[in-house]
Amino acid sequence: MKDRVPTVELRRRLGVEGVVEVMRCDRLLWFGHVERKEVDDWVSACMHLEVAGSRGRVRPMMIWSAQLDGDMRERGLRPEMAKDRDEWRCGIMGNMSDPHKRGNKRR
């Protein structure tokens, strides 16, 4: 605290990612999981679900698909890449020495 080291620098030194980056990776991993599901699976059906009603006079919430589009654009990913699990994970987390290795590299 006395050194006044910025949070970004502390995360870099400790090798910890920020909340935004962790959420981005999790969102992309979940999308890949859902994309590999069967078309008639109930999880896949939820991707295109429209919720009836309105929120009133507040700022519109960012919809999940718009956020996901931005995440994919930032990483240079396309939805059809999600069909190949290894390619998708490498696109999200970077090149891993063994793409079949289980576990979480980023946390």
PyMOL commands that place a pseudoatom at each C-alpha (Angstrom):
pseudoatom trace, name=CA, resn=MET, resi=1, chain=A, elem=C, hetatm=0, pos=[0.000, 0.000, 0.000]
pseudoatom trace, name=CA, resn=LYS, resi=2, chain=A, elem=C, hetatm=0, pos=[2.802, 2.441, 0.842]
pseudoatom trace, name=CA, resn=ASP, resi=3, chain=A, elem=C, hetatm=0, pos=[4.526, 1.762, -2.485]
pseudoatom trace, name=CA, resn=ARG, resi=4, chain=A, elem=C, hetatm=0, pos=[1.402, 2.765, -4.442]
pseudoatom trace, name=CA, resn=VAL, resi=5, chain=A, elem=C, hetatm=0, pos=[1.853, -0.046, -6.971]
pseudoatom trace, name=CA, resn=PRO, resi=6, chain=A, elem=C, hetatm=0, pos=[-1.017, -0.101, -9.478]
pseudoatom trace, name=CA, resn=THR, resi=7, chain=A, elem=C, hetatm=0, pos=[-3.373, -3.084, -9.452]
pseudoatom trace, name=CA, resn=VAL, resi=8, chain=A, elem=C, hetatm=0, pos=[-2.380, -3.981, -13.010]
pseudoatom trace, name=CA, resn=GLU, resi=9, chain=A, elem=C, hetatm=0, pos=[1.270, -4.197, -11.962]
pseudoatom trace, name=CA, resn=LEU, resi=10, chain=A, elem=C, hetatm=0, pos=[0.427, -6.303, -8.894]
pseudoatom trace, name=CA, resn=ARG, resi=11, chain=A, elem=C, hetatm=0, pos=[-1.564, -8.762, -11.034]
pseudoatom trace, name=CA, resn=ARG, resi=12, chain=A, elem=C, hetatm=0, pos=[1.350, -8.988, -13.478]
pseudoatom trace, name=CA, resn=ARG, resi=13, chain=A, elem=C, hetatm=0, pos=[3.855, -9.663, -10.689]
pseudoatom trace, name=CA, resn=LEU, resi=14, chain=A, elem=C, hetatm=0, pos=[1.646, -12.276, -9.053]
pseudoatom trace, name=CA, resn=GLY, resi=15, chain=A, elem=C, hetatm=0, pos=[0.634, -13.891, -12.354]
pseudoatom trace, name=CA, resn=VAL, resi=16, chain=A, elem=C, hetatm=0, pos=[-3.070, -13.370, -11.654]
pseudoatom trace, name=CA, resn=GLU, resi=17, chain=A, elem=C, hetatm=0, pos=[-5.573, -12.349, -14.313]
pseudoatom trace, name=CA, resn=GLY, resi=18, chain=A, elem=C, hetatm=0, pos=[-8.195, -9.692, -13.793]
pseudoatom trace, name=CA, resn=VAL, resi=19, chain=A, elem=C, hetatm=0, pos=[-11.871, -10.456, -13.298]
pseudoatom trace, name=CA, resn=VAL, resi=20, chain=A, elem=C, hetatm=0, pos=[-12.758, -9.171, -16.782]
pseudoatom trace, name=CA, resn=GLU, resi=21, chain=A, elem=C, hetatm=0, pos=[-10.309, -11.545, -18.468]
pseudoatom trace, name=CA, resn=VAL, resi=22, chain=A, elem=C, hetatm=0, pos=[-11.426, -14.529, -16.372]
pseudoatom trace, name=CA, resn=MET, resi=23, chain=A, elem=C, hetatm=0, pos=[-15.079, -13.816, -17.241]
pseudoatom trace, name=CA, resn=ARG, resi=24, chain=A, elem=C, hetatm=0, pos=[-14.189, -13.446, -20.928]
pseudoatom trace, name=CA, resn=CYS, resi=25, chain=A, elem=C, hetatm=0, pos=[-12.460, -16.847, -20.981]
pseudoatom trace, name=CA, resn=ASP, resi=26, chain=A, elem=C, hetatm=0, pos=[-15.303, -18.525, -19.103]
pseudoatom trace, name=CA, resn=ARG, resi=27, chain=A, elem=C, hetatm=0, pos=[-17.877, -17.011, -21.460]
pseudoatom trace, name=CA, resn=LEU, resi=28, chain=A, elem=C, hetatm=0, pos=[-15.971, -18.277, -24.501]
pseudoatom trace, name=CA, resn=LEU, resi=29, chain=A, elem=C, hetatm=0, pos=[-15.469, -21.735, -22.967]
pseudoatom trace, name=CA, resn=TRP, resi=30, chain=A, elem=C, hetatm=0, pos=[-19.202, -21.995, -22.237]
pseudoatom trace, name=CA, resn=PHE, resi=31, chain=A, elem=C, hetatm=0, pos=[-20.058, -20.892, -25.775]
pseudoatom trace, name=CA, resn=GLY, resi=32, chain=A, elem=C, hetatm=0, pos=[-17.771, -23.586, -27.193]
pseudoatom trace, name=CA, resn=HIS, resi=33, chain=A, elem=C, hetatm=0, pos=[-19.435, -26.177, -24.967]
pseudoatom trace, name=CA, resn=VAL, resi=34, chain=A, elem=C, hetatm=0, pos=[-22.913, -25.150, -26.121]
pseudoatom trace, name=CA, resn=GLU, resi=35, chain=A, elem=C, hetatm=0, pos=[-21.872, -25.011, -29.803]
pseudoatom trace, name=CA, resn=ARG, resi=36, chain=A, elem=C, hetatm=0, pos=[-20.718, -28.637, -29.648]
pseudoatom trace, name=CA, resn=LYS, resi=37, chain=A, elem=C, hetatm=0, pos=[-24.074, -29.770, -28.225]
pseudoatom trace, name=CA, resn=GLU, resi=38, chain=A, elem=C, hetatm=0, pos=[-26.739, -31.399, -30.390]
pseudoatom trace, name=CA, resn=VAL, resi=39, chain=A, elem=C, hetatm=0, pos=[-29.104, -28.968, -32.111]
pseudoatom trace, name=CA, resn=ASP, resi=40, chain=A, elem=C, hetatm=0, pos=[-32.176, -30.319, -30.270]
pseudoatom trace, name=CA, resn=ASP, resi=41, chain=A, elem=C, hetatm=0, pos=[-30.504, -30.197, -26.830]
pseudoatom trace, name=CA, resn=TRP, resi=42, chain=A, elem=C, hetatm=0, pos=[-32.280, -27.912, -24.338]
pseudoatom trace, name=CA, resn=VAL, resi=43, chain=A, elem=C, hetatm=0, pos=[-29.057, -25.997, -23.581]
pseudoatom trace, name=CA, resn=SER, resi=44, chain=A, elem=C, hetatm=0, pos=[-28.701, -25.117, -27.267]
pseudoatom trace, name=CA, resn=ALA, resi=45, chain=A, elem=C, hetatm=0, pos=[-32.345, -24.017, -27.363]
pseudoatom trace, name=CA, resn=CYS, resi=46, chain=A, elem=C, hetatm=0, pos=[-31.646, -21.488, -24.579]
pseudoatom trace, name=CA, resn=MET, resi=47, chain=A, elem=C, hetatm=0, pos=[-29.148, -19.677, -26.836]
pseudoatom trace, name=CA, resn=HIS, resi=48, chain=A, elem=C, hetatm=0, pos=[-32.011, -18.329, -28.938]
pseudoatom trace, name=CA, resn=LEU, resi=49, chain=A, elem=C, hetatm=0, pos=[-34.562, -17.807, -26.163]
pseudoatom trace, name=CA, resn=GLU, resi=50, chain=A, elem=C, hetatm=0, pos=[-36.426, -14.486, -26.207]
pseudoatom trace, name=CA, resn=VAL, resi=51, chain=A, elem=C, hetatm=0, pos=[-37.601, -13.189, -22.826]
pseudoatom trace, name=CA, resn=ALA, resi=52, chain=A, elem=C, hetatm=0, pos=[-40.939, -11.385, -22.864]
pseudoatom trace, name=CA, resn=GLY, resi=53, chain=A, elem=C, hetatm=0, pos=[-41.473, -8.164, -20.968]
pseudoatom trace, name=CA, resn=SER, resi=54, chain=A, elem=C, hetatm=0, pos=[-39.518, -4.989, -20.417]
pseudoatom trace, name=CA, resn=ARG, resi=55, chain=A, elem=C, hetatm=0, pos=[-37.097, -3.654, -17.815]
pseudoatom trace, name=CA, resn=GLY, resi=56, chain=A, elem=C, hetatm=0, pos=[-38.593, -0.215, -17.437]
pseudoatom trace, name=CA, resn=ARG, resi=57, chain=A, elem=C, hetatm=0, pos=[-36.666, 3.044, -17.770]
pseudoatom trace, name=CA, resn=VAL, resi=58, chain=A, elem=C, hetatm=0, pos=[-33.132, 1.888, -17.090]
pseudoatom trace, name=CA, resn=ARG, resi=59, chain=A, elem=C, hetatm=0, pos=[-30.050, 1.483, -19.229]
pseudoatom trace, name=CA, resn=PRO, resi=60, chain=A, elem=C, hetatm=0, pos=[-30.486, -1.523, -21.530]
pseudoatom trace, name=CA, resn=MET, resi=61, chain=A, elem=C, hetatm=0, pos=[-28.522, -4.531, -20.408]
pseudoatom trace, name=CA, resn=MET, resi=62, chain=A, elem=C, hetatm=0, pos=[-25.759, -5.766, -22.706]
pseudoatom trace, name=CA, resn=ILE, resi=63, chain=A, elem=C, hetatm=0, pos=[-27.080, -8.964, -24.200]
pseudoatom trace, name=CA, resn=TRP, resi=64, chain=A, elem=C, hetatm=0, pos=[-24.914, -12.059, -23.913]
pseudoatom trace, name=CA, resn=SER, resi=65, chain=A, elem=C, hetatm=0, pos=[-24.551, -12.570, -27.650]
pseudoatom trace, name=CA, resn=ALA, resi=66, chain=A, elem=C, hetatm=0, pos=[-23.302, -9.000, -28.198]
pseudoatom trace, name=CA, resn=GLN, resi=67, chain=A, elem=C, hetatm=0, pos=[-20.715, -9.422, -25.436]
pseudoatom trace, name=CA, resn=LEU, resi=68, chain=A, elem=C, hetatm=0, pos=[-19.710, -12.778, -26.909]
pseudoatom trace, name=CA, resn=ASP, resi=69, chain=A, elem=C, hetatm=0, pos=[-19.284, -11.274, -30.381]
pseudoatom trace, name=CA, resn=GLY, resi=70, chain=A, elem=C, hetatm=0, pos=[-16.882, -8.693, -28.938]
pseudoatom trace, name=CA, resn=ASP, resi=71, chain=A, elem=C, hetatm=0, pos=[-14.937, -11.375, -27.065]
pseudoatom trace, name=CA, resn=MET, resi=72, chain=A, elem=C, hetatm=0, pos=[-14.578, -13.493, -30.210]
pseudoatom trace, name=CA, resn=ARG, resi=73, chain=A, elem=C, hetatm=0, pos=[-13.553, -10.482, -32.293]
pseudoatom trace, name=CA, resn=GLU, resi=74, chain=A, elem=C, hetatm=0, pos=[-10.869, -9.574, -29.741]
pseudoatom trace, name=CA, resn=ARG, resi=75, chain=A, elem=C, hetatm=0, pos=[-9.426, -13.111, -29.811]
pseudoatom trace, name=CA, resn=GLY, resi=76, chain=A, elem=C, hetatm=0, pos=[-9.793, -13.564, -33.581]
pseudoatom trace, name=CA, resn=LEU, resi=77, chain=A, elem=C, hetatm=0, pos=[-12.232, -16.463, -33.155]
pseudoatom trace, name=CA, resn=ARG, resi=78, chain=A, elem=C, hetatm=0, pos=[-15.177, -17.498, -35.316]
pseudoatom trace, name=CA, resn=PRO, resi=79, chain=A, elem=C, hetatm=0, pos=[-18.217, -19.521, -34.095]
pseudoatom trace, name=CA, resn=GLU, resi=80, chain=A, elem=C, hetatm=0, pos=[-17.465, -22.438, -36.446]
pseudoatom trace, name=CA, resn=MET, resi=81, chain=A, elem=C, hetatm=0, pos=[-14.057, -22.865, -34.767]
pseudoatom trace, name=CA, resn=ALA, resi=82, chain=A, elem=C, hetatm=0, pos=[-15.864, -24.032, -31.593]
pseudoatom trace, name=CA, resn=LYS, resi=83, chain=A, elem=C, hetatm=0, pos=[-16.652, -27.397, -33.212]
pseudoatom trace, name=CA, resn=ASP, resi=84, chain=A, elem=C, hetatm=0, pos=[-12.976, -28.360, -32.787]
pseudoatom trace, name=CA, resn=ARG, resi=85, chain=A, elem=C, hetatm=0, pos=[-12.394, -28.326, -29.023]
pseudoatom trace, name=CA, resn=ASP, resi=86, chain=A, elem=C, hetatm=0, pos=[-8.591, -28.194, -29.190]
pseudoatom trace, name=CA, resn=GLU, resi=87, chain=A, elem=C, hetatm=0, pos=[-8.541, -25.331, -31.682]
pseudoatom trace, name=CA, resn=TRP, resi=88, chain=A, elem=C, hetatm=0, pos=[-11.133, -23.425, -29.625]
pseudoatom trace, name=CA, resn=ARG, resi=89, chain=A, elem=C, hetatm=0, pos=[-9.263, -23.802, -26.328]
pseudoatom trace, name=CA, resn=CYS, resi=90, chain=A, elem=C, hetatm=0, pos=[-5.969, -22.779, -27.943]
pseudoatom trace, name=CA, resn=GLY, resi=91, chain=A, elem=C, hetatm=0, pos=[-7.704, -19.706, -29.375]
pseudoatom trace, name=CA, resn=ILE, resi=92, chain=A, elem=C, hetatm=0, pos=[-9.007, -18.759, -25.943]
pseudoatom trace, name=CA, resn=MET, resi=93, chain=A, elem=C, hetatm=0, pos=[-6.044, -19.599, -23.729]
pseudoatom trace, name=CA, resn=GLY, resi=94, chain=A, elem=C, hetatm=0, pos=[-3.178, -19.400, -26.201]
pseudoatom trace, name=CA, resn=ASN, resi=95, chain=A, elem=C, hetatm=0, pos=[-1.016, -22.254, -27.371]
pseudoatom trace, name=CA, resn=MET, resi=96, chain=A, elem=C, hetatm=0, pos=[-0.631, -24.925, -24.733]
pseudoatom trace, name=CA, resn=SER, resi=97, chain=A, elem=C, hetatm=0, pos=[2.127, -27.513, -24.913]
pseudoatom trace, name=CA, resn=ASP, resi=98, chain=A, elem=C, hetatm=0, pos=[-0.448, -30.312, -24.552]
pseudoatom trace, name=CA, resn=PRO, resi=99, chain=A, elem=C, hetatm=0, pos=[-3.990, -29.341, -25.641]
pseudoatom trace, name=CA, resn=HIS, resi=100, chain=A, elem=C, hetatm=0, pos=[-5.406, -32.515, -24.042]
pseudoatom trace, name=CA, resn=LYS, resi=101, chain=A, elem=C, hetatm=0, pos=[-4.071, -31.568, -20.630]
pseudoatom trace, name=CA, resn=ARG, resi=102, chain=A, elem=C, hetatm=0, pos=[-6.882, -31.116, -18.135]
pseudoatom trace, name=CA, resn=GLY, resi=103, chain=A, elem=C, hetatm=0, pos=[-6.918, -28.309, -15.623]
pseudoatom trace, name=CA, resn=ASN, resi=104, chain=A, elem=C, hetatm=0, pos=[-7.014, -24.551, -15.612]
pseudoatom trace, name=CA, resn=LYS, resi=105, chain=A, elem=C, hetatm=0, pos=[-3.921, -22.824, -16.954]
pseudoatom trace, name=CA, resn=ARG, resi=106, chain=A, elem=C, hetatm=0, pos=[-5.185, -19.312, -16.284]
pseudoatom trace, name=CA, resn=ARG, resi=107, chain=A, elem=C, hetatm=0, pos=[-5.987, -19.397, -12.579]
for i in range(1, 107): cmd.bond("trace and resi %d" % i, "trace and resi %d" % (i + 1))
show_as sticks, trace
zoom trace
